[in-house]
Amino acid sequence: MKSNLKRISNQIVKGKHNKDILFDVVYKQNGIAKPIIFFAHGFKGFKDWGHFNVVANEFAMANYVFVKFNFSHNGTDHNNLTDFVDLAAFGNNNFSIELDDLGTVMDYLLGGNAAIELAEFNNSNVNLIGHSRGGGITILKAAEDARVSKIITWASVNEFGRYWDTETFAKWEKDGVHYVKNGRTGQQMPLYWQLYENYFANQSRLHIPTAVKNLSIPFLAIHGDDDGAVPHSLAIEMAGWNNNIQLEILENANHVFGGKHPWEEENLPNDMQKVVDLTLSFLQQAT
């Protein structure tokens, strides 16, 4: 029963870029050292989006410690966990910040922080899961951090900036800001020019194709073939870069695998349940 899960919500760790990172931990409190999973949300996302709390429960019931967190500059704040109230932070976010944020959360918890009782997790079995843009961040982290045992991406991008065309560049640089519409809220979300500058100034660290090609750990990529946000062809392309990638294409699944925000049901949508089942099967394989 899910009632025997221990939930630690909205813990705070100081990020490296002058903003706090909020994280949640869910696990079965049974005195058994369990593998740990760090989950990274995507663009215009947050740790409490849609069915992510149900996802956390599923992994915790399967004897994993599940950690999900908000990127420090994702636009939410301590008092508004599901609303984008800090658009200045959102506009000043970049891939380097997100990569550092993931590292900060990992360092904090793997270092024996009291948020998780030491007897309850195995800090030598560390796994990363990322959705959409968060998938790209987890790929980069896995490539630079030897602590990572396995990586799983859900509907992941496979390169940052590949859709920024010349016309967009010119107007973005001139105006200093490029806006993207949030389809759910109707907000015009700013992306300041620093995002472009940061990416190309740090491309050796932020180039996903290179990271994928250099990875030697087990890697599962799951994607739906009805994904209107990130085409599943990107997962197929990525699998061609590394023979270690296990590729799973889900028929008729969309970018969020049937989810929506808010999610008010106790069970996962069918496609998301398939994603969780495939992920658990992959994690339980011997290496």
C-alpha positions in Angstrom: 0.0 0.0 0.0 1.2 3.5 -0.8 0.3 4.7 2.7 3.6 3.2 4.0 5.7 5.4 1.9 7.8 8.2 3.5 7.4 11.5 1.7 9.7 14.4 2.3 8.4 17.4 0.4 9.7 20.8 -0.6 13.1 20.5 1.0 15.5 23.3 0.1 19.1 23.3 -1.0 21.0 26.4 -2.1 21.8 26.4 -5.8 25.1 27.7 -7.3 23.3 30.5 -9.1 21.7 32.5 -6.3 18.4 30.7 -6.1 17.1 27.9 -4.0 16.3 24.4 -5.4 13.2 22.6 -4.0 13.2 18.9 -4.0 11.0 15.9 -2.9 12.0 12.5 -1.8 9.7 9.4 -1.7 10.7 6.0 -0.5 9.5 2.9 1.3 10.9 3.1 4.8 12.0 -0.5 5.4 15.6 -0.3 6.4 16.8 -1.7 3.1 19.4 0.2 1.1 17.6 1.0 -2.2 18.9 2.4 -5.5 18.2 6.1 -5.9 16.6 7.9 -8.9 17.0 11.6 -9.6 14.2 12.9 -11.9 14.6 16.1 -14.0 11.5 17.8 -15.4 11.3 19.5 -18.8 10.9 22.9 -20.3 7.9 24.8 -18.8 7.8 22.0 -16.3 8.0 21.6 -12.5 8.3 18.7 -10.1 4.6 18.7 -9.2 3.4 18.8 -12.8 0.5 16.5 -13.6 1.1 12.9 -12.7 4.7 13.2 -11.4 3.6 12.6 -7.8 2.0 9.3 -8.9 5.1 8.4 -10.9 7.2 9.0 -7.7 4.9 6.6 -5.8 5.2 3.9 -8.4 9.0 3.9 -8.2 9.0 4.1 -4.4 6.7 1.1 -4.2 9.1 -0.8 -6.4 11.9 -0.2 -3.8 13.6 2.9 -5.2 14.3 6.2 -3.6 12.7 8.7 -6.0 14.0 12.3 -5.9 12.3 15.0 -8.0 13.2 18.6 -8.0 12.5 22.0 -9.5 15.3 23.6 -11.5 16.2 26.8 -9.6 15.2 29.1 -12.5 12.1 27.3 -13.7 9.8 30.2 -12.9 8.0 28.8 -9.9 8.8 29.7 -6.3 8.4 28.5 -2.7 4.8 29.7 -2.4 3.7 29.0 -6.0 4.8 25.4 -6.8 2.6 25.0 -9.9 2.4 28.6 -11.3 5.0 30.5 -13.2 5.2 33.7 -11.1 8.9 34.5 -11.6 9.3 35.0 -15.3 12.5 37.0 -14.8 14.1 33.8 -13.4 12.6 31.8 -16.2 14.1 34.1 -18.8 17.5 34.0 -17.1 17.6 30.2 -17.0 20.1 28.3 -19.2 21.4 24.8 -19.7 24.5 25.4 -17.6 22.3 26.4 -14.6 20.1 23.3 -15.0 23.1 21.0 -15.3 24.6 22.6 -12.1 21.3 22.3 -10.3 21.1 18.6 -11.0 24.6 18.2 -9.7 23.8 20.2 -6.6 20.9 18.0 -5.7 22.9 14.9 -6.3 25.9 16.1 -4.2 23.6 17.1 -1.4 21.7 13.8 -1.1 24.5 11.4 -2.0 26.7 13.2 0.6 24.5 11.7 3.3 22.1 14.5 4.0 19.5 13.8 6.7 16.6 14.1 4.2 17.1 10.4 3.5 18.1 8.0 6.3 21.4 6.5 5.4 20.2 2.9 5.8 17.5 3.5 3.2 19.5 4.2 0.1 22.5 2.9 -1.8 24.6 5.8 -3.0 26.6 3.5 -5.3 23.5 2.8 -7.4 22.5 6.1 -8.9 20.1 6.5 -11.8 18.9 9.5 -13.7 15.6 10.0 -15.5 14.8 13.1 -17.5 11.7 14.2 -19.4 12.0 16.3 -22.6 14.6 19.0 -22.0 15.3 17.4 -18.7 16.3 14.3 -20.7 19.0 16.4 -22.4 20.3 17.6 -19.0 20.5 14.1 -17.6 22.4 12.9 -20.6 25.0 15.7 -20.1 25.2 14.9 -16.4 25.7 11.2 -17.0 28.5 11.9 -19.4 30.4 14.1 -16.9 29.6 12.3 -13.6 31.0 8.8 -12.9 28.6 8.2 -10.1 25.7 7.6 -12.5 24.9 3.9 -13.0 22.1 4.1 -15.6 20.2 6.7 -17.5 16.6 6.8 -18.8 15.2 9.5 -21.0 11.5 10.1 -21.7 10.6 12.0 -24.8 14.0 13.6 -24.7 15.6 16.3 -26.9 18.9 15.2 -28.5 20.5 18.6 -29.1 19.9 22.1 -27.7 19.4 24.9 -30.1 18.9 22.9 -33.3 15.7 24.6 -34.1 17.0 28.2 -33.6 17.0 29.5 -37.2 18.8 32.5 -38.5 15.7 34.8 -38.5 15.1 33.9 -34.8 18.7 34.6 -34.0 18.7 38.1 -35.5 15.5 39.2 -33.8 16.4 37.6 -30.5 19.8 39.4 -30.4 18.3 42.7 -31.5 15.4 42.6 -28.9 17.4 40.8 -26.2 14.5 38.5 -25.6 12.5 35.8 -27.4 9.1 34.8 -26.2 7.5 31.3 -26.3 3.8 30.8 -25.5 2.8 28.5 -22.7 -0.1 26.6 -24.2 -1.6 25.6 -20.8 -1.5 29.1 -19.1 -1.4 31.4 -22.1 1.7 33.2 -20.7 4.3 34.6 -23.0 7.5 33.1 -21.4 10.7 35.1 -22.0 14.0 33.6 -23.0 16.7 36.2 -22.7 19.6 36.4 -25.1 22.0 35.1 -22.4 20.6 31.6 -23.1 22.0 31.6 -26.6 25.3 33.1 -25.4 25.7 30.6 -22.6 25.0 27.7 -24.9 27.6 28.6 -27.5 30.2 29.7 -24.9 29.9 26.3 -23.1 29.2 24.0 -26.1 31.9 21.6 -25.2 30.0 20.8 -22.0 26.5 21.2 -23.4 26.6 19.3 -26.7 24.3 16.4 -26.3 25.4 14.4 -29.4 28.9 14.3 -28.1 27.8 13.3 -24.7 25.6 10.5 -26.1 28.5 9.1 -28.1 30.8 9.1 -25.1 28.4 7.3 -22.7 29.3 3.7 -21.9 26.6 3.1 -19.2 23.2 1.4 -19.8 20.9 3.9 -21.5 17.1 3.5 -22.1 15.4 6.0 -24.4 11.5 6.0 -24.5 9.5 8.1 -26.9 6.0 8.2 -28.3 5.4 8.2 -32.0 2.7 10.8 -31.7 4.9 13.3 -29.9 4.0 16.8 -31.2 6.6 18.6 -29.2 9.8 16.5 -29.7 9.6 14.2 -32.7 10.3 10.5 -32.0 12.8 10.6 -34.9 15.2 12.3 -32.5 15.2 9.2 -30.3 15.9 7.0 -33.3 18.7 9.3 -34.4 20.2 9.3 -30.9 20.1 5.5 -30.8 22.2 5.5 -33.9 24.9 7.3 -32.1 25.5 4.7 -29.3 25.0 1.0 -29.4 24.4 1.0 -25.6 21.0 2.7 -26.1 17.9 0.5 -25.7 15.2 2.3 -27.7 11.5 1.9 -27.0 9.0 3.7 -29.3 5.4 3.7 -27.9 2.7 3.6 -30.5 0.3 6.6 -30.4 1.9 8.0 -27.3 2.2 11.8 -27.0 4.8 14.0 -25.4 3.5 13.6 -21.9 2.4 10.0 -22.3 -1.3 10.7 -21.8 -0.8 13.0 -18.8 -2.1 16.5 -18.2 -2.0 19.2 -15.5 -3.6 19.0 -13.1 -3.8 15.2 -12.8 -6.5 14.2 -10.3 -6.6 10.4 -10.6 -4.8 7.9 -8.4 -3.6 5.8 -11.3 -1.3 6.7 -14.2 -2.5 7.1 -17.8 -2.0 3.9 -19.7 0.9 5.2 -21.8 2.7 6.5 -18.7 2.2 3.2 -16.9 3.9 1.5 -19.9 6.8 4.0 -19.5 7.1 3.3 -15.8 7.0 -0.5 -16.4 9.6 -0.3 -19.2 11.8 1.8 -17.0 11.6 -0.5 -14.0 12.4 -3.5 -16.1 15.4 -1.7 -17.5 16.6 -0.6 -14.0 16.2 -4.2 -12.7 18.4 -5.7 -15.4 21.8 -6.9 -14.2 24.7 -4.9 -15.6 
